[in-house]
Amino acid sequence: MSIPSRSSRHIVALLAVLVAACTGNPDQVPDSGSDGDAITPPDGDLADDAMTDDIMTDDVMTDDGTELDPLALYTQGHEFFNGTGKIALRGVGHMHDHDDLSGWWSGPGETWTAVGRWETDTARLTERIDANLRAIKTWGGNSLRVFMAVNWWWEDRINPHLRFGEGPDQEMSYRDYFELLAERAEREGVYVIFCPYQLRSEMDGGGGGIPVEGGVDEVGTAVLDQITTGDPTYLEPMRRFWESVSQRLGQHPGIIFEIWNEPDSTEPAVKTAWFTHQIEMYKTIRETSDNVVLLAWRMGAVPTWQEELSWVPSLHQQLRDALGQEPLNVAYDFHAYRHSWNHPWGTDYTTVMTQLTSDTWLPQTRSATVDVPVVCAETGMFLVTPDPDDEHGWWDALLRSLGELDVGYVGYYWTDGRVQETGLFEDWPVDQPAPSPSVAGQIYLDNVP
């Protein structure tokens, strides 16, 4: 397969060639998406044909005859491809990147709660990051999702001992940490979903709200005013934030930009402002990077309870209208948990598959007018619950169904289940390449190809 260079100057040409490659019609230029794959509830075993074409045999080439970076990710219809062919994102979520300036990494033979904080030794931090990236690959994963705090990125160099009364008495660079992670993940062939979690770090007290008019609180306003003042819509400070992030990290082909973690509001004005915000941030990122951008709405997707995925066509069409053409490398994000208030989820494979393929779910993203990838960028199983059999059955059914429907997912959390209620592992023996799975981790392993 041959595609044009991935610079923003070739957006239209890229999409035209991709569609032509699939349709055999070199004159067809995409304007409203492709027909997509039909989705129907299962009446048999879908595993036989679910992942048979994950890897294409032809190398992907740019129009000047050079081979595309094997890690460079792009979208085509509702699927992801990289330099080797079709790929399904399978990942885990990392903890503590928004409350520690060096993340919080433990390695083989180390107790999760005792090590890994405020690491100033770059060699030791690199060793631990590498060990975890390789362990994720050993588990069959190919991606890692990390949270971050906007104020730390913007302030960058912080002395944790002076500011928080703990940690080393020296400056640490938040930006250097994330760039190190991006570099090491690129070296290991692992994608990193970079996601702002909140405006103010947990160590500073947390919070801030959604960075739009009506969604931000006093804490968030103070953070955004550090970047630039006098903008009641908060678009300009976040543009400057994403401009900095994209310039620093967007040159790494394995970085995926997620605009915000779980933007949620029952106020229609906030939803309107947030859709506009995401479009402006997408445009800002595109000035310096063609990396995949994840857009999101609501806290999580719950059958019969929220908007499920019906918001995707609306936002995608608004993005199209704003650009005057089909967006490049955009995907959409939903989260899924089952506990207390999420009981509408089924607890067996047939029910969950039927829910995911009902009219308000995946068909919203795979139609003649909108054919785009969605990623379940956060999902986890609670290890302590009043109904463990139902919890286990639901998560196994969800991961199996997502895999068969070619929807990427990120399991939460890549941490010790004895100290975090959705932890995927229990301990990491010093002589093993990867941790020993918890009950949740074993279900994850059972479903990752």
C-alpha positions as CSV (number, residue, x, y, z in Angstrom):
1,M,0.0,0.0,0.0
2,S,1.3,3.5,-0.8
3,I,0.2,6.6,1.0
4,P,1.4,10.3,0.8
5,S,3.6,11.9,3.4
6,R,1.8,12.5,6.7
7,S,2.5,16.2,7.0
8,S,-0.6,18.4,7.4
9,R,-0.1,19.8,3.9
10,H,-1.2,16.4,2.5
11,I,-4.3,15.7,4.6
12,V,-6.7,15.6,1.7
13,A,-4.4,13.6,-0.5
14,L,-3.8,11.1,2.3
15,L,-7.5,10.5,2.8
16,A,-8.1,10.2,-1.0
17,V,-5.4,7.6,-1.4
18,L,-6.5,5.6,1.6
19,V,-10.1,5.4,0.3
20,A,-8.9,4.6,-3.2
21,A,-6.8,1.8,-1.8
22,C,-9.9,0.3,-0.2
23,T,-12.3,0.9,-3.0
24,G,-10.2,0.4,-6.1
25,N,-11.5,3.8,-7.3
26,P,-8.6,6.3,-7.6
27,D,-11.1,9.1,-8.3
28,Q,-13.1,8.7,-5.1
29,V,-12.3,11.4,-2.5
30,P,-13.8,11.0,0.9
31,D,-16.4,13.5,2.0
32,S,-18.8,11.7,4.3
33,G,-17.2,8.4,5.4
34,S,-17.5,4.9,4.0
35,D,-20.2,2.4,4.5
36,G,-18.3,0.7,7.2
37,D,-18.8,-2.9,8.4
38,A,-22.2,-4.2,9.3
39,I,-22.6,-4.9,13.0
40,T,-25.0,-7.4,14.3
41,P,-25.5,-9.2,17.6
42,P,-23.8,-12.6,17.6
43,D,-25.5,-15.7,16.5
44,G,-22.4,-17.8,16.7
45,D,-18.7,-17.7,17.4
46,L,-17.2,-14.4,16.0
47,A,-13.7,-15.3,16.9
48,D,-13.0,-17.1,13.7
49,D,-12.9,-14.0,11.5
50,A,-12.4,-11.3,14.1
51,M,-8.6,-10.8,13.9
52,T,-7.5,-12.7,10.8
53,D,-6.3,-9.5,9.0
54,D,-4.6,-7.7,11.8
55,I,-1.3,-7.5,10.0
56,M,-1.1,-6.8,6.3
57,T,1.8,-8.2,4.4
58,D,2.6,-5.1,2.3
59,D,4.8,-2.4,3.7
60,V,3.2,1.0,3.8
61,M,5.2,3.5,1.7
62,T,5.0,7.3,1.5
63,D,4.5,8.9,-1.9
64,D,8.2,9.7,-2.2
65,G,9.1,6.0,-2.0
66,T,10.3,5.9,1.7
67,E,8.8,3.5,4.1
68,L,6.5,4.8,6.7
69,D,7.8,4.7,10.3
70,P,6.5,1.3,11.6
71,L,5.0,3.0,14.7
72,A,3.3,5.8,12.9
73,L,-0.4,5.4,13.5
74,Y,-3.2,6.6,11.2
75,T,-6.9,5.9,10.9
76,Q,-8.8,4.5,7.9
77,G,-12.5,4.2,8.4
78,H,-13.1,2.8,11.9
79,E,-9.7,1.0,12.0
80,F,-6.1,1.9,12.9
81,F,-3.1,1.2,10.8
82,N,0.6,1.7,11.2
83,G,3.7,1.1,9.0
84,T,3.2,-2.7,9.1
85,G,-0.6,-2.8,8.6
86,K,-3.8,-3.0,10.6
87,I,-3.5,-2.8,14.3
88,A,-5.8,-3.1,17.3
89,L,-4.9,-1.0,20.4
90,R,-4.6,-3.1,23.5
91,G,-3.1,-1.3,26.5
92,V,-3.0,-0.6,30.2
93,G,-3.4,2.6,32.2
94,H,-0.5,3.8,34.4
95,M,-1.0,5.5,37.8
96,H,0.5,8.5,39.5
97,D,1.7,10.5,36.5
98,H,-0.4,13.5,37.7
99,D,0.9,13.4,41.3
100,D,4.6,12.6,40.8
101,L,7.0,14.6,38.7
102,S,8.7,11.4,37.5
103,G,5.6,9.1,37.5
104,W,5.7,6.2,39.9
105,W,7.4,3.2,38.5
106,S,8.5,0.0,40.3
107,G,10.3,-2.9,38.7
108,P,10.9,-6.6,39.2
109,G,11.4,-7.5,42.9
110,E,10.2,-4.1,44.1
111,T,7.2,-3.4,46.3
112,W,4.9,-1.1,44.5
113,T,4.2,1.2,47.5
114,A,7.8,1.5,48.6
115,V,9.7,2.7,45.5
116,G,9.4,4.8,42.4
117,R,8.5,8.2,43.8
118,W,10.4,11.4,43.0
119,E,13.1,9.6,41.0
120,T,15.9,11.9,40.0
121,D,18.3,9.3,38.7
122,T,17.6,9.2,35.0
123,A,19.3,5.9,34.5
124,R,17.3,4.2,37.2
125,L,14.0,5.8,36.0
126,T,14.8,4.7,32.4
127,E,15.5,1.1,33.6
128,R,12.2,0.9,35.4
129,I,10.2,2.4,32.5
130,D,11.9,0.0,30.1
131,A,11.1,-3.0,32.3
132,N,7.4,-2.0,32.5
133,L,7.1,-1.4,28.8
134,R,8.6,-4.8,28.0
135,A,6.3,-6.4,30.6
136,I,3.2,-4.8,28.9
137,K,4.4,-6.3,25.7
138,T,4.9,-9.7,27.4
139,W,1.2,-9.4,28.4
140,G,0.3,-8.9,24.8
141,G,-0.3,-5.1,25.1
142,N,0.9,-2.4,22.7
143,S,-0.1,0.8,24.4
144,L,0.0,2.7,27.7
145,R,-2.3,5.5,28.8
146,V,-0.9,8.2,31.2
147,F,-2.5,11.1,33.0
148,M,-0.9,14.5,33.5
149,A,-1.6,17.8,35.3
150,V,-1.7,21.0,33.2
151,N,-0.1,23.2,35.8
152,W,2.9,21.0,36.2
153,W,3.5,20.9,32.4
154,W,3.3,24.7,32.3
155,E,5.4,25.4,35.3
156,D,7.7,22.5,34.4
157,R,10.6,22.8,36.8
158,I,9.5,22.3,40.4
159,N,11.4,21.5,43.6
160,P,9.1,19.0,45.4
161,H,10.9,19.3,48.8
162,L,10.3,23.1,48.9
163,R,6.8,23.0,47.4
164,F,5.3,19.9,49.0
165,G,7.6,19.1,52.0
166,E,8.6,15.7,50.5
167,G,10.8,14.4,47.8
168,P,14.3,15.6,46.7
169,D,15.5,19.1,47.4
170,Q,16.2,19.9,43.7
171,E,14.3,20.9,40.6
172,M,12.6,18.3,38.5
173,S,11.3,18.7,35.0
174,Y,7.8,17.4,34.2
175,R,8.3,17.9,30.5
176,D,11.6,16.0,30.5
177,Y,9.9,13.1,32.2
178,F,7.2,12.8,29.6
179,E,9.7,13.1,26.8
180,L,11.8,10.4,28.3
181,L,8.7,8.2,28.5
182,A,7.8,9.0,24.9
183,E,11.4,8.1,23.7
184,R,11.5,4.8,25.7
185,A,8.1,3.8,24.5
186,E,9.1,4.6,20.9
187,R,12.2,2.4,21.3
188,E,10.0,-0.5,22.6
189,G,7.3,0.0,20.0
190,V,4.6,0.9,22.5
191,Y,2.0,3.7,22.0
192,V,1.5,6.2,24.7
193,I,-1.9,7.9,25.1
194,F,-1.1,11.3,26.6
195,C,-4.2,12.6,28.6
196,P,-4.6,15.7,30.7
197,Y,-6.4,14.5,33.8
198,Q,-6.9,17.8,35.6
199,L,-5.8,21.4,35.7
200,R,-4.1,21.2,39.1
201,S,-1.9,18.3,40.3
202,E,-3.0,16.1,43.1
203,M,0.0,17.3,45.1
204,D,-1.2,20.9,44.8
205,G,-4.7,19.9,45.9
206,G,-6.2,18.7,42.6
207,G,-9.3,19.8,40.8
208,G,-10.0,22.6,38.4
209,G,-12.9,21.3,36.4
210,I,-13.3,21.2,32.6
211,P,-11.4,24.0,30.9
212,V,-14.4,25.7,29.3
213,E,-16.7,28.5,30.3
214,G,-19.2,27.1,32.8
215,G,-17.1,24.0,33.5
216,V,-14.0,25.4,35.2
217,D,-13.9,26.4,38.9
218,E,-11.8,29.0,40.8
219,V,-8.9,26.6,41.1
220,G,-8.9,25.9,37.3
221,T,-9.2,29.6,36.5
222,A,-6.1,30.3,38.6
223,V,-4.2,27.6,36.7
224,L,-5.3,28.9,33.3
225,D,-4.5,32.5,34.2
226,Q,-0.9,31.4,34.8
227,I,-0.8,30.6,31.1
228,T,-2.7,33.6,29.8
229,T,-5.2,35.9,31.4
230,G,-8.4,37.6,30.2
231,D,-9.9,34.8,28.1
232,P,-13.4,33.9,29.5
233,T,-13.7,30.9,27.1
234,Y,-10.3,29.5,28.2
235,L,-9.5,28.6,24.7
236,E,-6.3,30.6,24.4
237,P,-4.6,29.2,27.5
238,M,-5.4,25.6,26.4
239,R,-4.3,26.4,22.8
240,R,-0.9,27.5,24.2
241,F,-0.8,24.4,26.4
242,W,-1.5,22.0,23.4
243,E,0.9,24.0,21.2
244,S,3.7,23.3,23.7
245,V,2.7,19.7,24.2
246,S,2.4,19.0,20.5
247,Q,5.8,20.7,19.7
248,R,7.5,18.7,22.4
249,L,5.8,15.3,22.0
250,G,4.2,15.3,18.6
251,Q,7.4,14.4,16.8
252,H,7.2,10.9,18.4
253,P,5.1,8.7,16.1
254,G,3.8,6.6,19.0
255,I,2.2,9.4,20.9
256,I,-1.6,9.6,20.9
257,F,-3.2,12.9,22.1
258,E,-6.4,12.6,24.2
259,I,-7.9,16.1,24.8
260,W,-9.2,15.5,28.3
261,N,-10.1,12.7,30.7
262,E,-13.8,12.2,31.2
263,P,-15.3,15.6,30.4
264,D,-18.7,15.5,31.9
265,S,-21.6,17.9,32.6
266,T,-25.3,17.8,32.6
267,E,-25.4,21.5,31.4
268,P,-26.1,21.8,27.6
269,A,-24.0,25.0,27.5
270,V,-21.0,23.2,28.8
271,K,-21.4,20.4,26.2
272,T,-21.6,23.0,23.5
273,A,-18.5,24.8,24.8
274,W,-16.7,21.5,25.1
275,F,-17.3,20.4,21.6
276,T,-16.0,23.7,20.3
277,H,-13.0,23.4,22.7
278,Q,-12.0,20.0,21.3
279,I,-12.3,21.2,17.7
280,E,-10.0,24.2,18.5
281,M,-7.5,21.9,20.3
282,Y,-7.5,19.5,17.4
283,K,-6.7,22.4,15.0
284,T,-3.9,23.6,17.3
285,I,-2.3,20.1,17.4
286,R,-2.5,19.8,13.6
287,E,-0.3,22.9,13.2
288,T,2.7,20.8,14.4
289,S,1.7,17.2,14.5
290,D,-0.4,14.6,12.5
291,N,-0.5,12.2,15.5
292,V,-3.9,10.5,16.3
293,V,-6.2,12.7,18.5
294,L,-8.8,11.2,20.8
295,L,-12.0,13.2,21.4
296,A,-14.3,12.4,24.3
297,W,-17.6,13.3,26.0
298,R,-19.2,12.2,29.3
299,M,-17.7,10.3,32.1
300,G,-18.4,6.8,30.8
301,A,-20.7,4.9,28.6
302,V,-23.5,3.0,30.4
303,P,-26.3,1.2,28.6
304,T,-29.7,3.0,28.9
305,W,-28.1,5.7,31.2
306,Q,-26.2,8.2,29.3
307,E,-25.7,9.2,25.7
308,E,-23.8,6.0,24.9
309,L,-22.1,6.8,21.5
310,S,-24.8,8.9,19.9
311,W,-22.6,12.1,20.6
312,V,-19.9,10.9,18.2
313,P,-21.7,11.6,14.8
314,S,-22.7,15.1,16.1
315,L,-19.1,16.0,17.2
316,H,-17.6,14.5,14.1
317,Q,-19.9,16.4,11.7
318,Q,-19.1,19.6,13.7
319,L,-15.4,18.9,13.3
320,R,-15.9,18.3,9.5
321,D,-17.8,21.6,9.1
322,A,-15.1,23.5,11.0
323,L,-12.3,22.1,8.9
324,G,-14.2,22.1,5.5
325,Q,-13.0,18.5,4.9
326,E,-12.7,15.1,6.6
327,P,-10.5,15.2,9.7
328,L,-7.2,13.5,9.7
329,N,-6.4,10.8,12.3
330,V,-9.2,11.4,14.7
331,A,-10.8,8.8,17.0
332,Y,-13.3,8.8,19.8
333,D,-13.1,7.6,23.4
334,F,-15.5,6.0,25.8
335,H,-14.9,4.4,29.2
336,A,-16.7,1.4,30.7
337,Y,-17.0,0.2,34.3
338,R,-19.6,-1.9,36.1
339,H,-20.2,-1.1,39.7
340,S,-23.1,0.1,41.8
341,W,-24.5,2.8,39.4
342,N,-23.5,0.9,36.2
343,H,-25.6,-2.2,36.7
344,P,-27.3,-1.8,33.3
345,W,-24.3,-3.6,31.9
346,G,-24.9,-7.3,31.1
347,T,-22.8,-9.9,32.8
348,D,-22.5,-12.5,30.0
349,Y,-21.1,-12.4,26.5
350,T,-24.3,-12.5,24.5
351,T,-25.9,-9.6,26.5
352,V,-22.8,-7.4,26.4
353,M,-22.2,-8.0,22.7
354,T,-25.9,-7.2,22.0
355,Q,-25.5,-4.0,24.0
356,L,-22.4,-2.9,22.2
357,T,-24.0,-3.5,18.8
358,S,-27.4,-1.9,19.5
359,D,-28.4,1.2,17.5
360,T,-27.1,3.8,20.0
361,W,-23.7,2.1,20.3
362,L,-21.1,1.1,17.7
363,P,-23.5,1.5,14.7
364,Q,-23.4,5.3,15.5
365,T,-19.7,5.2,14.6
366,R,-19.8,2.8,11.6
367,S,-22.4,4.2,9.2
368,A,-22.5,5.5,5.6
369,T,-22.0,9.1,7.0
370,V,-19.7,8.5,9.9
371,D,-17.1,5.7,9.9
372,V,-14.5,6.4,12.7
373,P,-12.5,4.5,15.2
374,V,-13.6,4.4,18.9
375,V,-11.4,3.3,21.7
376,C,-12.5,2.1,25.2
377,A,-9.6,4.1,26.7
378,E,-10.4,3.1,30.2
379,T,-12.1,0.0,31.6
380,G,-11.4,-2.0,34.8
381,M,-12.8,-4.7,37.0
382,F,-13.2,-4.2,40.7
383,L,-11.5,-6.8,42.7
384,V,-13.6,-6.3,45.8
385,T,-17.4,-6.1,45.0
386,P,-20.6,-7.6,46.5
387,D,-21.2,-9.6,43.3
388,P,-17.8,-10.8,42.1
389,D,-19.2,-13.4,39.7
390,D,-21.2,-10.8,37.9
391,E,-18.2,-8.4,37.9
392,H,-15.9,-11.0,36.5
393,G,-18.4,-12.2,33.9
394,W,-19.0,-8.6,32.7
395,W,-15.4,-7.7,32.2
396,D,-14.5,-11.0,30.5
397,A,-17.6,-10.5,28.2
398,L,-16.6,-6.8,27.5
399,L,-13.0,-7.5,26.6
400,R,-14.0,-10.5,24.4
401,S,-16.7,-8.4,22.6
402,L,-14.5,-5.4,22.1
403,G,-11.8,-7.6,20.7
404,E,-14.1,-9.3,18.2
405,L,-15.6,-5.9,17.2
406,D,-12.1,-4.6,16.6
407,V,-12.4,-1.9,19.2
408,G,-9.2,-0.9,21.1
409,Y,-9.3,-1.0,24.9
410,V,-7.1,0.0,27.9
411,G,-7.2,-2.0,31.1
412,Y,-7.0,-0.2,34.4
413,Y,-4.7,-0.1,36.4
414,W,-1.2,-1.3,35.7
415,T,-0.6,-1.6,39.4
416,D,-0.7,-3.9,42.4
417,G,-4.3,-5.1,43.0
418,R,-3.5,-5.4,46.7
419,V,-3.2,-1.6,47.0
420,Q,-5.6,-0.5,44.3
421,E,-9.0,-1.9,43.7
422,T,-8.7,-2.4,40.0
423,G,-5.0,-3.4,39.9
424,L,-4.1,-5.8,37.2
425,F,-1.2,-7.6,39.0
426,E,-0.2,-8.8,42.5
427,D,3.5,-8.9,42.6
428,W,6.5,-8.9,40.3
429,P,9.1,-11.7,41.1
430,V,12.6,-10.5,40.5
431,D,13.3,-13.3,38.1
432,Q,10.2,-12.8,35.9
433,P,9.9,-10.6,32.8
434,A,6.4,-9.4,33.9
435,P,4.2,-9.3,37.0
436,S,1.9,-12.1,38.2
437,P,-1.7,-11.2,37.3
438,S,-4.5,-10.5,39.7
439,V,-7.9,-12.0,38.9
440,A,-8.5,-8.9,36.8
441,G,-5.1,-9.3,35.1
442,Q,-5.8,-12.9,34.3
443,I,-9.1,-12.0,32.5
444,Y,-7.1,-9.3,30.6
445,L,-4.5,-11.9,29.6
446,D,-7.2,-14.4,28.6
447,N,-8.6,-11.9,26.1
448,V,-5.5,-10.1,24.6
449,P,-4.5,-11.9,21.4
